[in-house]
């Protein structure tokens, strides 16, 4: 029953009960005094009747008022008080007390709304704690990764200042090393900047519909020129046109990050990378397979985490910021796609990702 109906019934009862009670008292007292008691309707008996009637009416009003007050308190005031106590606890940061209600009235709905808010706050706090832990991990990883090239640069510059590079050959070597370390540092900062923008949803995306076959064919030509020692296998089926909806620039970044990661671990004797396209229901799946050292099965779920490296040492000769595949994941997820990996140690790794099909305009 709604609160409005309860209040209406309470007000009606406040009128009807005393009226009915007054009539009952009038009849009962009249019967007792003048029928059963044979009282004289004049004089002292009438005065006593009037006094008893007044007392009975007052008692009736007190009882009626007390009952209705209890009814309103139990059904309206008590739930409001409970809600107020819950709000005070929430204000103080206590989110452990449930305020769920089985009632279907307005206060029950309000209580359940408070309960949903409480659950949302708990979830928000957990998410915030997770983000805070990730932020601290990110800061620690950044500090560690930036310190290595900075320390190296400082050491070589100090060597030049101290005259350790006492020949043109040594000086060239020192300066080239400083340049390489600076270039490495610049790439790390760039990747960190890109990852931060993606993580904060501040990276602009310009989605377009285009043929993924032609797009990848152009990329393979670019990659063949950049990595002339690697055998890229990609045979487009020019009889088919697979349209996808994607951001060309960001997709290029994601694929290049996958290729760069594959190049680090590829078989140095016979380096080979295969690129395949598979049509699915509402998606197009792209596979990029290398013949590198592979990844342990236990590590596969983590290779797309930021700053995760399969190398046990941070000073791996493969270098890198540890953000490449994390950026890939952010970009593909921004396309409403998914990315995952499969690998066999000693046989290589395959990265899979899906893109939504596009419609011809």
N, C-alpha and C positions, 0 to 999 in steps of 0.2 A: 504494500500500500504506500502511495506517495505521501510526502510530508504535507502537501496541500490538503489531501483528503483527511489526514489525521487531524490537522488543525481545524478543519471544517467540522468533523465529527466531535472534536473536543468542545468547540464553541456551541454546537447544537446540544450536546449533553449538558453543558453548563446551564442551558435554559430549560431543557425538557425535564431533566431529573428533578430540579427543585420544584417545578410546577406540579409534576406528578406526585412528588413527595408531599407537597403542601396539600394536595387533594386527599391523598391517603391519610395524612395526619389529621386533617379536618374531619374526615369520615370516621376514623378510628377513635379519636378522642371524643367526638360527639356521641358515638355509640357507647363508649365506656362511661361517659359522664351522665348522659341524659336518658339512655335506654337501660343499660345494665345498672347504673348507679341511682336511677330515679332522682337525679339532681334537679333542683329548681332552676329553670332557665333565667331567673332573675336573681339579682343580689350576689351573695358571696360565691356561689357555685359557678356563676358565669365568669367572675373575676379569676377564679382558679383555672377554669378552662382556658381563658385567654393567656394566662401566664404559662401553663403547660404547652400550649400551642406555640408560643413564642420561643420557648426553650427548644422544643422539638425542631422547629424550623431552623434555628441557629445551628443545632447539631447536624441537621441535614446538609446545610450549606457548607459547614466545616468539613464534613466527611466527603461530600462531593468534590469540593475544591482540593482536598488532600489527594483523593484518588486520581483526579484529572492531572494534578501537578506531577504525581508520581508517573503517570502514563507518559506525559510529555517529556519528563526528565529521562525516563528509561529509553524512550524511542528517538529522542532528538538531542537533548542536552548532553547525555552521556556519550554518544558517538562523536559529537562536536568536541567535547573535552578530550576524548581519546585522540582525535585528529590533531588537536592543539598540542597535546603532549608529544605526538609523533613528529610534528613540525619542529618543536623545540629540540628534539633529539637530532633531527636532520640538520638543523641550524648549527648544532654543536659538533657535527661530524659523525654522530652515531647512526650508522645505516643498517644495523643488525636486526632491529625490531620490525617484524612484519605487521602491516596494518591492512591485510586483506579482509574483505567483508563478503559474507554470503548474501546479504540483503540486496534487494533489487531497487530500493528507493534512491532518492537523490543523494542521500548521505552515503549509501552503499557504493554508488557510482563514484562519488567523490573520494571515498576511502580507497577504492580500487585504482583510481587515477593517481592518488598519492603513492600507492604500492608500486605502480608502474614507474613513477618518477624515482622512487627509491631504488628500484632495480636498475634503472637507467643510470643513476648516479653511481651505483656500485660498478657497473660495467665501464662507465666513463673513468672512474678512478683506477680500475684495473688497466684500462687502455693507456691512461696517463702514466701509470707506473711502468708499463711496458715501454712506452716511448722514452721515458726518463732513463730506463736501463739501457735502451738502445743508444740514446744520446751520449750517455757516459761511456759506453763501449766505443761509440764512434769517435769521441774526443780522444780516448786512449789510443785507438788505432791510428788516428790521424797524427797524433803526437809522435808515436813510434815510427810511422812510415816517413814522416817528414824529417825526423831527426837524422835518419841514415844518410840521405844525400847531402843534407846541410852539413853534417859532420865531415863527410868526405870532401865537400867543396872547401870547407874551412881548412882542412888539413893540407890540401894541395896548394891553396893560396898562401898559407903559412910557409909551406916549403919554398914557394917562389920568393916570398919576402925574406926568408932566411938564407937565400942563396943556394939552396939544395939543388935547384935546377941550374947547374953551372955550365950547361952546354946548350946550344940551339936545339938539339934533338930532345933533351930532357925537358926544356922549356915548352917545346911544341907538344910533347906528350902530356905534360902537366896541364897546359891550357886546353888541349883537346878533351882531357878527362873532366876538367871543370865544366867545359861546354856540354859534354854528354850528361853529366850529373844535373846541370841546370835545366837541360832539355827534359830529363826525366822528372825533375821537380815540377816543371811547368805542366807537363802532361798529367801528373798526379793532381795538381791544383785544379786543372780544367775538368778532370773527371769528377773530382769532389764537388765542384760547382754545378756540374750537370746533374749529378746524383741528388744534390740538395734541392735543386729546382724541381726535379721529378718527384722527390719524396714529399715536397710541400705543395704539389699540384700547381706549380707556377710555370711549368714548361708549356709554351703555346704549341698546339698541334694544328696543322693544316691538312685535314683529311681530303683525299682525292680518290677517284676511281681510275684504276689503270691496270694494264695487263702485266701480271707478275712474271710471266715468262720473259717478255721483252725486257722488263726491269732487271731481272736476274742475269739475263744474257749480257747486258751492258756492264753489270757489276763484275761478272766473271772476266770479261775483257779487261776491266780496270785492275782486278786482282792479279791476273796473269802478267800484266805489265809490272805491277808492284812486287810480286813474288815470282820472279821468272824461274826460280829453282823448284817450285812446287807444281805438281801435276793436278790441275783442277778438272774434274769430270762433271760436265753439265751438258746434256743434250736436249735442247728445247724441242718440244713437239709443236712444230709450227702449224700443225693442223688444228690445234686447240688454243682457245683463248680463255685464260682464267683471270677474270676481273676480281680485284680485291679493293677494299676501301681502307686506305692507310695514308699515313704521313710519309712522303717519300724521303725527306731528310732524316727523320727519326728512325725509320726502318733501315735506312742506309747505315746509320750509326749502330743500330743493334746488330746487323749482320756483320759489320766490320769488327765489332767487339768479339763476336763469336769466332770469326776467322783469326783475329789476332791471338785469341786465347788458344785456338787449335795450333797455330804456328809455333807457339812456345813449347808444346809437348809432342810435336809431330815427329815421325820417324825421319831422322836426318839423312839416312841412306836413300830411301825411296819415298820422299814426302808426297803425300797424296791427300786430296780433299774432294769428297763427293757432295754434290748438291742435287737434291731431288725435290720434286713437287708431287703431292698427292691430293686428289680432289676428295673432299668429304661432303657431308650433307649441306651444311650451311657455311662451311669453312674450307679454306685451302691450307694444307699442311706443308711446311717447308722443313726438310731435313738437311743438316750439315754434318757430315761424317768425316772424321780424320782417322789416320792410322797411327796415332801416337801411343803413348804408354798406358793410356786408360786411367780410370779412376776407380778406387775401391768402392764397392757397393754401399758400404756404411757411410761414405762421404757424399754420395750423390744427392741426398736431400738438402745438403747445405751449400752446394757449389754456387747457388744463386743468392746466398746471403752476402751482405756487404762485408768487405775485408776478409772474406774467407778464402784461404788458399789451401790447395791439397798438399803443398809443400809443408813439411813440418817446421821449416826454418823461415823466419821472416826475411832473411837475407838470401833468399833463393836467387840463383843466377838467372832465373827466368824474369825477374823483375816484375813490374806491374804494380798497380795501386790496390788490387783486390776488389775493385769496384766494377770491372768490366761486365761480368755476367749479372751483377746486381742491377746495373743500368739496363741491360737487355730485358730482364724481368719487368722492370718498371715500365719500359716502353711498350712491351707486348701487352701487358695488363692494361695500359692506357688505350690500347686498341681493342679492348674486350676480348683478348685472346689469352691463351695459356702457353707456357713454355716449360719444358722438362728435358731430362737427359737420360740416356742409357749408355752403359759403358761396360767393357770387359778389359780387365787389366792385361796389358800386353797386346791388345787387339785394337784399341782405339775407343773414341767417344763419339756419340751422335747426339746432337742437340736438335730437338723438335720444337717447333712453335706453330701456332695456328693464327690465321688472319680471317676476318669475316669476308665473305664474298661481296662484291660490289655489283650494282646494277647499272647497265648501260643507260646513259642519259639520252 
